[in-house]
Amino acid sequence: MSYTALARRYRPRTFSELIGQEHVRRALVNALASGRVHHAFLFTGTRGVGKTTIARILAKCLNCETGVTAEPCGVCASCREIDAGRFPDLLEVDAASRTKVDDTRELLDNVQYAPARGRYKVYLIDEVHMLSTHSFNALLKTLEEPPPHVKFLLATTDPQKLPVTVLSRCLQFNLKRLPAADIANHLRAILQAEDVPFDAAAVTLIAHAADGSLRDALSLLDQLIAFGGGRAGEDETRAMLGTVARDHVVRILELLARGDSAELLRCAQSLEEFAPDYGQVLEALAGLLVRVGLRQAVADYAGDELYAPEVLERLAAGLSPEDVQLFYQTAIIGRRDLPLAPAPASGFAMTLLRMIAFRPAGAAEELRPATGVSPQDAKRERSGASGSASGAPAAEASSELHGAAAGSSAAAAAAPPPPTDESAGWSAIVAQLELTGAARQLATHCVFIGRQGALVRLGLDPRHQLVRTVATEEKLAQALARHFGSAVRLEFQSATAPAAETPAQAQRRASEAELAAARRAFEDDAGVKSLRERFGATVLPDTVRPVK
């Protein structure tokens, strides 16, 4: 039973069938059309991008019986024999197995003789960087001034190992990695031609796993068809590649958005039954974050076969752009450092915990010194006020903000409190809100004016009007609604000369006072005074910082 692999059966035979590499195809086609064909070509690039394929097509163009052309006929004896690998004037040499100088001299002994059948004698040397130094020296003179009937086609995956004397004698073409979209389109066409049922997501997974190599993609596709029993399904592809289902990746990102460490660790431990490659799991998570970030930046981004638009829309709404960038950066760094972890599973778990630990929500810690209220105390105060209050929800919220008695009425709660209590109460609330980025900036540059039912009035510092947008207002309203336990509608007023400090002003004042105290302490230090008196030393105030 004879079977030809897909990578061989669907190898391009003309430049028009070539996938990608337009910059190489265009240069060679123009050279053939104009008759300006160099005597030595060097094709470089990673495995499976078409180096040897392009060299064979070029050999066919040079020896087609219809003449030197960019479009060989494919039916003459020369074209058929080159396709079959038995053309006598196409000498393919594997440099990895013929590295000695004697092999090179033996090869070059026949250069002076005319071709047996074709128009040109073509030497195709694959992995040319494997030749020894003496072999390169033996090749140099012939490579520089070959007979007119000889063409050299060199291919390598590591051009840095070639001597510059060889590089200077060749026209160099660097073949690029193929985009995953081009590979996926080609795979779909092959599956349709082979009449193999497939899932669109499976093709996308194979295209990404190939990492820019079309030959690797075709080899993986061959393996998948055998693994799936004649079908290319998504589940079979993930099982073959060792990747987890996308539902698990979406679940991980949802738990990260919620900041639920306990459930996140349970989800990470549940992956162990699939024996996954945790580096690939982090890669899949980073890929999902890329799509979420694109969805946030481009409203009409529709996603691809792996993730439906509604999934991306839900995740984009539940994550801030800052969190998306932080999670993405942490995922790729965690993937890089995974081999250094005690175990892949523990390294994966620590990467997820690092995403939560470094979230910008920790900015609330910076506001607590100015308010003097710890999150535990604030939570106890809220629970005590809500448990003893007998009035409406407006009275409960007002008692939190102004420190009023728990039994105060709704009308009393709506009355404006003293400015100092106002500032301290609002700062405590802001410190506990689940806000990051621009939404937190909006909250810290406001002062609390009053609340009546669902309406919350805030005074905004006019110097920071730019931070007020529809998105930041919506995030602040949602955070206050979660805090109060009821719907909130915001009303902003311009606080040109607010009687109370905003949380940002309070924090800045506290920082400035701390810095001034540190500078005074430094100036009064006995050692500093001694250095100034004895050596005429000068203190640079801008370099003094308080010790945290």
C-alpha positions in Angstrom: 0.0 0.0 0.0 1.6 3.2 -1.2 0.8 6.6 0.3 2.4 10.0 -0.5 2.5 12.5 2.3 0.5 15.7 1.9 3.7 17.7 2.1 5.0 16.0 -1.0 1.8 15.7 -2.9 0.9 19.3 -2.6 4.4 20.8 -3.1 4.2 23.8 -5.4 5.4 23.0 -8.9 5.3 26.6 -10.4 5.7 30.1 -9.0 2.0 30.7 -9.3 1.3 27.8 -6.9 3.7 29.2 -4.3 2.2 30.2 -0.9 3.5 33.5 0.3 7.1 34.7 -0.4 6.0 37.3 -2.9 9.2 39.2 -2.6 11.2 36.2 -3.7 8.8 35.2 -6.4 8.7 38.6 -8.0 12.5 39.0 -8.1 12.9 35.6 -9.7 10.1 36.0 -12.2 11.5 39.4 -13.4 15.0 38.0 -13.7 13.8 35.1 -15.8 11.6 37.3 -18.0 14.5 39.8 -18.6 17.2 37.1 -19.0 19.3 38.5 -16.2 19.7 35.3 -14.2 22.6 35.3 -11.7 24.8 32.3 -11.5 24.5 31.8 -7.7 21.4 32.1 -5.4 21.2 31.7 -1.6 17.8 31.0 -0.1 17.6 31.4 3.7 14.8 30.9 6.2 13.5 28.6 8.9 12.4 25.0 8.1 9.5 24.4 5.8 9.0 27.8 4.3 9.9 26.8 0.7 13.7 27.1 0.2 14.2 23.8 -1.7 10.8 24.1 -3.4 11.7 27.5 -4.9 15.1 26.1 -6.0 13.5 23.2 -7.8 11.0 25.5 -9.5 13.9 27.8 -10.6 15.8 24.7 -12.0 12.7 23.8 -13.9 12.3 27.3 -15.3 16.0 27.2 -16.5 15.7 23.8 -18.2 12.1 23.7 -19.6 12.2 22.5 -23.2 10.1 25.5 -24.2 12.9 27.8 -23.2 14.0 29.8 -20.2 10.7 31.1 -18.8 9.0 32.0 -15.5 6.2 29.6 -16.4 7.5 26.2 -17.2 5.2 23.9 -19.1 5.2 21.1 -16.6 4.6 18.4 -19.3 7.9 18.2 -21.1 10.5 15.5 -20.2 12.7 17.9 -18.3 9.8 19.3 -16.2 8.5 15.8 -15.4 11.9 14.5 -14.5 12.7 17.4 -12.2 9.4 16.9 -10.4 10.2 13.2 -10.1 13.7 14.0 -8.8 15.6 12.1 -11.5 16.8 14.9 -13.9 20.5 14.2 -14.5 21.5 17.9 -14.7 19.9 18.8 -11.3 22.4 17.6 -8.7 20.9 17.9 -5.2 23.5 17.7 -2.5 22.8 17.3 1.2 25.7 19.3 2.8 25.0 17.8 6.2 26.1 14.4 5.0 28.9 15.6 2.7 30.9 18.0 4.8 34.4 16.9 3.8 36.6 18.7 1.4 37.1 15.6 -0.7 33.3 15.4 -1.3 33.2 19.0 -2.5 36.2 18.5 -4.8 34.6 15.4 -6.3 31.4 17.3 -6.8 33.2 20.2 -8.6 35.3 17.9 -10.8 32.3 17.6 -13.2 31.5 21.3 -13.3 33.5 21.9 -16.5 31.5 19.3 -18.5 28.4 20.4 -20.4 24.9 19.3 -19.2 23.8 15.9 -20.4 20.2 16.7 -21.1 19.2 20.2 -20.1 20.2 23.8 -20.8 22.0 24.3 -17.5 23.7 22.1 -15.0 22.1 23.1 -11.6 23.8 22.4 -8.3 21.3 22.5 -5.4 23.2 22.4 -2.1 20.9 22.1 0.9 22.0 23.1 4.4 25.1 24.6 2.9 26.2 26.0 6.3 27.2 22.4 7.3 30.2 22.4 4.9 33.6 22.5 6.5 35.9 25.5 6.1 38.1 23.6 3.6 35.0 22.7 1.6 34.0 26.4 1.4 37.5 27.3 0.3 37.4 24.6 -2.4 34.0 26.0 -3.6 34.9 29.7 -3.6 36.6 30.0 -7.0 34.0 28.0 -8.8 31.2 29.8 -7.1 32.7 33.2 -8.2 33.4 32.3 -11.9 31.5 29.2 -12.9 31.2 28.0 -16.5 28.3 29.7 -18.3 26.2 26.4 -18.2 26.3 26.1 -14.4 24.0 27.6 -11.8 24.4 27.3 -8.0 21.3 27.2 -5.8 22.2 27.2 -2.1 19.8 26.8 0.8 20.4 27.2 4.6 18.5 27.7 7.8 21.6 29.3 9.5 23.2 31.9 7.2 25.2 33.3 10.0 27.5 30.3 9.7 28.4 31.0 6.1 31.7 32.8 5.4 31.2 36.3 4.1 33.3 35.3 1.1 30.4 33.0 0.1 27.7 35.5 1.0 29.3 38.1 -1.2 29.2 35.8 -4.3 25.5 35.0 -4.1 22.1 36.8 -4.5 20.5 36.4 -1.1 16.8 35.8 -0.6 15.5 35.6 3.0 12.2 33.6 3.1 9.8 34.7 5.7 7.7 32.7 8.1 4.2 32.2 6.6 1.3 34.0 8.3 -1.1 31.7 10.1 -4.0 33.0 8.1 -2.2 31.9 4.8 -1.4 28.5 6.2 -5.0 28.0 7.4 -6.4 29.0 4.0 -4.1 26.5 2.3 -5.0 23.7 4.7 -8.7 24.3 4.1 -8.2 24.0 0.4 -6.3 20.7 0.8 -8.9 19.3 3.2 -11.7 20.1 0.7 -9.7 18.6 -2.1 -9.1 15.5 0.0 -12.8 15.4 0.9 -11.9 15.3 4.7 -14.5 16.7 7.1 -13.0 19.3 9.4 -13.7 22.0 12.0 -12.6 25.5 11.3 -11.1 25.8 14.8 -9.0 22.7 14.2 -7.5 24.3 11.1 -6.7 27.4 13.0 -5.0 25.4 15.8 -2.8 23.5 13.3 -1.9 26.8 11.5 -0.7 28.4 14.8 1.1 25.2 15.9 3.1 25.1 12.7 4.8 28.4 13.7 5.2 29.8 10.2 6.2 26.5 8.5 3.9 25.2 5.8 5.6 21.8 5.7 5.2 21.4 9.5 1.5 22.3 9.0 1.0 19.6 6.4 2.8 17.1 8.5 0.6 17.9 11.5 -2.5 17.7 9.2 -1.4 14.2 8.0 -1.0 13.2 11.7 -4.4 14.7 12.6 -6.2 12.9 9.8 -4.8 9.6 11.0 -5.4 10.4 14.7 -9.0 11.5 14.0 -9.8 8.5 11.9 -10.3 10.5 8.7 -11.7 13.6 10.3 -10.0 16.8 11.4 -12.0 17.9 14.5 -11.2 20.4 17.2 -11.3 18.0 20.1 -9.0 15.6 18.2 -6.6 18.5 17.4 -6.4 19.6 21.0 -5.8 16.0 22.2 -3.1 15.5 19.6 -1.3 18.9 20.3 -1.8 18.6 24.1 -3.7 21.9 24.4 -6.6 22.4 26.7 -10.1 23.3 25.5 -10.8 26.9 24.9 -13.6 26.8 27.5 -11.0 26.3 30.2 -9.0 29.3 28.9 -12.1 31.5 28.9 -12.9 30.3 32.4 -9.4 31.2 33.7 -9.7 34.7 32.3 -13.2 35.2 33.8 -11.8 34.2 37.2 -8.9 36.6 36.8 -11.4 39.4 36.0 -13.2 38.6 39.2 -10.0 38.3 41.2 -11.2 35.0 42.8 -7.9 33.4 43.8 -9.4 30.3 45.5 -11.5 29.3 42.5 -8.7 30.2 40.1 -6.4 27.8 41.9 -9.1 25.1 41.8 -9.5 25.6 38.1 -5.7 25.4 37.5 -5.6 22.1 39.5 -8.4 20.7 37.5 -6.3 21.0 34.3 -3.8 18.4 35.6 -6.2 15.5 34.5 -5.6 16.6 30.9 -1.7 16.5 31.4 -1.4 19.7 29.4 1.7 21.6 28.3 1.4 24.6 30.7 3.5 26.7 28.3 0.8 26.2 25.7 -1.9 27.0 28.2 -0.2 30.4 28.9 0.2 30.9 25.2 -3.5 30.3 24.6 -4.3 32.7 27.5 -2.1 35.3 26.0 -3.7 34.7 22.6 -7.2 35.2 24.1 -6.0 38.4 25.8 -4.7 39.7 22.4 -8.2 39.2 21.0 -9.8 40.9 24.0 -7.5 43.9 23.7 -8.3 44.2 20.0 -12.0 44.0 20.8 -11.6 46.9 23.3 -9.6 49.0 20.8 -11.6 48.2 17.7 -15.3 48.1 18.1 -16.1 46.0 15.0 -13.4 43.4 15.7 -15.2 40.1 15.0 -12.7 37.6 16.3 -11.9 34.3 14.6 -12.8 30.7 14.6 -11.5 30.0 18.1 -13.5 32.6 20.0 -17.0 33.8 19.2 -17.7 37.6 19.1 -20.1 37.4 22.0 -17.4 35.8 24.2 -14.9 38.5 23.3 -17.5 41.2 23.9 -18.3 39.8 27.4 -14.7 39.6 28.4 -13.9 43.0 27.0 -16.7 44.5 29.1 -15.5 42.7 32.3 -11.8 43.7 32.0 -10.2 47.1 32.0 -7.6 47.8 29.3 -5.0 48.1 32.1 -5.8 44.6 33.3 -5.6 43.2 29.8 -2.1 44.6 29.3 -1.0 43.4 32.7 -2.3 39.9 32.3 -0.8 39.6 28.8 2.6 40.7 29.9 2.5 38.4 32.9 1.5 35.5 30.8 4.3 35.8 28.3 6.9 36.4 31.0 5.5 33.4 33.0 5.8 31.3 29.9 9.4 32.3 29.4 10.2 31.5 33.0 8.2 28.3 33.2 11.3 26.0 32.7 12.8 27.6 35.9 9.9 26.7 38.1 10.1 23.7 40.5 7.3 22.0 38.5 5.3 23.2 35.4 2.0 23.1 37.3 3.3 25.2 40.2 4.9 27.7 37.8 1.6 28.0 36.0 -0.3 28.6 39.3 2.2 31.2 40.5 1.9 33.0 37.2 -1.9 33.2 37.7 -1.5 34.4 41.3 1.0 37.0 40.1 -1.6 38.4 37.7 -4.0 39.0 40.6 -1.3 40.3 43.0 0.0 42.9 40.7 -3.4 44.3 39.5 -3.6 48.1 39.6 -6.4 47.8 42.2 -3.6 47.9 44.7 -3.6 51.7 44.1 -6.2 51.8 46.9 -3.3 51.2 49.3 -1.9 54.6 48.4 -5.0 56.4 49.6 -5.4 54.7 52.9 -2.7 56.7 54.8 -4.5 59.9 54.0 -7.8 58.6 55.3 -6.6 56.6 58.3 -9.2 53.9 57.7 -8.2 50.3 57.1 -10.4 48.1 54.8 -11.4 45.9 57.7 -12.5 48.8 59.8 -14.4 50.3 56.9 -16.2 47.0 56.3 -17.1 46.7 60.0 -18.4 50.3 60.0 -20.5 49.6 56.9 -22.0 46.4 58.3 -22.7 48.0 61.7 -24.4 51.0 60.1 -26.6 48.8 57.8 -27.5 46.5 60.7 -28.7 49.3 63.0 -30.2 51.7 60.5 -34.0 52.1 60.6 -34.3 54.6 57.8 -34.2 54.4 54.0 -31.0 53.3 52.0 -30.2 57.0 51.5 -29.8 57.4 55.3 -27.5 54.4 55.4 -25.2 55.7 52.7 -25.2 59.1 54.2 -24.2 57.7 57.6 -21.2 56.0 55.9 -20.1 59.2 54.2 -20.7 61.7 57.0 -20.4 59.7 60.2 -24.0 60.5 61.2 -25.9 58.3 63.6 -27.4 55.1 62.4 -30.9 56.1 63.1 -30.8 59.4 61.2 -33.7 60.1 58.8 -33.4 60.3 55.0 -33.9 64.1 55.1 -31.1 64.5 57.5 -28.9 62.2 55.4 -29.4 64.4 52.4 -28.2 67.5 54.2 -24.6 68.5 53.4 -22.2 67.6 56.2 -19.2 69.6 57.5 -16.4 69.8 54.8 -13.8 67.9 56.8 -16.0 64.9 57.5 -17.1 65.0 53.9 -13.5 64.7 52.7 -12.5 62.0 55.1 -15.7 59.9 54.4 -15.4 60.1 50.6 -11.7 59.2 50.7 -12.5 56.1 52.7 -15.2 55.1 50.2 -12.8 55.7 47.2 -10.1 53.6 48.9 -12.5 50.6 48.9 -14.0 50.9 45.4 -12.9 48.3 42.9 -11.6 50.9 40.4 -8.4 51.2 38.3 -7.0 53.5 35.7 -8.9 56.6 34.6 -12.1 55.7 36.6 -10.1 55.8 39.8 -8.5 59.1 38.8 -12.0 60.5 38.3 -13.1 59.4 41.8 -10.0 60.8 43.5 -10.4 64.3 41.9 -14.0 64.7 43.2 -15.5 65.8 46.5 -18.8 64.5 47.8 -21.7 67.0 47.8 -24.7 64.9 48.7 -26.9 62.0 48.0 -30.7 61.8 47.6 -32.1 58.4 46.8 -30.2 57.0 43.8 -28.7 60.4 42.9 -25.2 61.0 44.0 -23.8 64.6 43.5 -20.1 65.0 43.1 -18.0 68.1 42.7 -15.2 67.7 40.1 -12.0 69.7 40.1 -12.2 71.7 36.8 -8.5 71.1 36.2 -9.2 67.4 35.7 -12.3 67.6 33.5 -10.6 65.6 30.8 -10.6 62.4 32.9 -14.4 62.6 32.9 -15.7 60.5 30.0 -18.8 58.3 29.4 -16.7 55.2 30.1 -15.2 56.5 33.4 -18.5 57.8 34.6 -20.1 54.4 34.0 -17.4 52.5 35.8 -17.6 54.8 38.8 -21.4 54.5 38.9 -21.1 50.7 38.8 -18.5 50.6 41.5 -20.6 52.9 43.8 -23.6 50.7 43.1 -21.7 47.6 44.2 -20.5 49.5 47.3 -24.0 50.8 48.3 -25.9 47.7 47.2 -28.3 49.7 45.1 -28.4 51.5 41.7 -26.6 54.9 41.6 -27.0 57.8 39.2 -24.2 60.4 39.2 -24.5 64.2 38.9 -21.3 66.2 38.5 -20.8 69.9 39.4 -17.8 72.1 38.8 -16.1 72.5 42.1 -14.1 75.7 41.4 -13.2 76.3 45.0 -14.2 73.2 47.0 -14.5 73.5 50.7 -13.2 70.0 51.2 -10.1 68.3 49.8 -10.4 65.7 47.1 -8.7 62.4 47.9 -6.0 63.2 45.4 -5.3 66.6 47.1 -5.2 64.9 50.5 -2.8 62.3 49.2 -0.6 65.0 47.6 -0.7 67.1 50.8 0.3 64.1 52.9 3.1 63.2 50.5 4.5 66.7 50.5 4.4 66.9 54.3 6.2 63.6 54.5 8.8 64.8 52.0 9.3 68.1 53.9 9.7 66.2 57.2 12.3 63.9 55.6 14.3 66.9 54.3 14.2 68.6 57.6 15.3 65.5 59.4 18.2 65.1 56.9 19.2 68.8 57.3 19.2 68.4 61.1 21.2 65.1 61.1 24.4 65.5 63.0 26.4 63.6 60.5 25.2 65.8 57.7 26.0 69.0 59.6 29.5 67.7 60.3 30.1 67.0 56.6 28.9 70.5 55.7 31.1 72.2 58.3 34.2 70.2 57.6 34.2 69.7 53.8 31.7 72.4 52.7 29.3 69.8 51.4 26.1 70.9 49.7 22.8 69.2 50.2 20.7 68.6 47.1 17.1 68.7 48.3 15.6 67.0 45.3 17.6 63.9 46.0 16.1 63.4 49.5 13.3 60.9 49.7 11.3 59.6 52.7 12.1 56.1 53.8 9.1 53.8 53.4 
